């Protein structure tokens, strides 16, 4: 019978957690390193705002899936900031 307060089972769990964290980090690093992704996201967002007057949820879901949540959200923030300051015409 395994003791719940013992340390012997915890090592296996820690190894498993570290492996899954490594996999998650490497897969998200690939998405965040893409400089083309930033520009492509911004381009798609600007075209969507110009055509529809807003950014559709379906486009943002697509961009988040394709380039990662962080890149898509930052691109949306940058485009919105530029439009608010008057650098881009709607």
C-alpha positions, -999 to +999 in steps of 0.1 A: +000+000+000+013+034-009+017+061+017+000+093+007+025+113+029+055+096+014+078+112-012+082+082-035+052+089-057+059+126-060+090+122-081+072+105-109+045+132-109+071+160-110+089+144-139+057+141-158+047+177-151+081+190-162+079+170-195+044+184-203+056+220-194+086+216-217+063+206-245+039+235-239+068+259-238+084+248-270+051+248-289+042+283-277+077+296-283+073+288-320+042+309-322+057+339-303+089+340-324+071+346-356+077+382-367+057+376-399+028+366-377+027+401-361+025+418-395+000+393-409-023+397-379-021+435-381-028+433-418-059+411-414-072+432-385-068+465-405-086+449-435-114+437-413-119+470-396-119+488-430-144+464-446-168+458-416-160+487-393-150+464-365-130+432-360-151+401-361-149+374-335-144+348-361-113+365-374-098+368-340-105+332-332-088+323-364-058+345-357-055+332-321-055+297-333-030+303-361-005+326-345-012+323-308-032+343-283-005+366-273+005+377-308-031+382-320-041+402-289-010+424-292-017+430-329-053+440-321-041+464-294-015+480-317-040+486-345-066+500-321-040+523-306-029+536-340-065+543-351-072+561-318-042+583-322-051+590-358-022+573-376-046+550-395-078+561-413-108+538-407 
